[in-house]
Amino acid sequence: MINRFILLSILVLLPCSLPLQAQDHDIEISGLVIDRTLTRFGKDFNFYYASYWRDLPFTQGFNVTLIEQVFPQAGTSLTLLINDIQIYKTYFGRRASPIKERAEQAILLTIDHIANTRANALMGELADVNNGF
């Protein structure tokens, strides 16, 4: 199911493949997954999420940061940021959790966020062109 959704997202994002504009003198490194996890749960989540992220096209201009905060005797919270915007947060208890399913849920939200961001950028460019005439 996740592969079908990724294929669908490729077809949707293909027309929106215009890269986000950067200044000519800026050096931009993007498409990264930055791992700031601490526990086995966080590392496993990063493993699954990063494997899905590698399959996504058009990730230039987006950096993902996974931040995990440990709460002693309660578990951990994991926050996913895309370009410093929080799009997903989950909690892991002290016992086994369905980590792969949570990573799949997070990647679906990521695809939605990237599509919305690209669509808004494209609509903004079209509005600028229309205002010029």
C-alpha positions, 0 to 999 in steps of 0.5 A: 500500500505504501508503495502504491501511495509513493507511486501516486505521489510521484505522479502528483508531484511530477508537474510540481518539480520546480525546485524552490528558489535559492539565492545564487550565492547560497550553497544549499544542502537538502534532501537530508534526514537528520537523526537526533534520536537516542533510543532503540525505538528512535533508531528503528523509526529512523531506519524505516522512515529514511528508507521510505524517504530515499524512495521519494522523488523531488526532496531537494529543498527539504530537510527532515529532522527527527528529535527524540526526547526521553522521559524516564519511566514513561518512554520517549516522544519523537518529533518530526520536523521538515524545514523546522516545521513540526508535522508529526509527533508520536510517543513510544512507551517502555514496551514494544510499539508498532514502529514501522506503522508509525514510520509509514504514517509519518511518511504519508504526512511528509508526502502531503506536506511536500505536495502542499508546499510545492503547490503553494510555491507553484501557485505563488509563481503563477500569481506573480506571472498573472500580476505582471500582465 
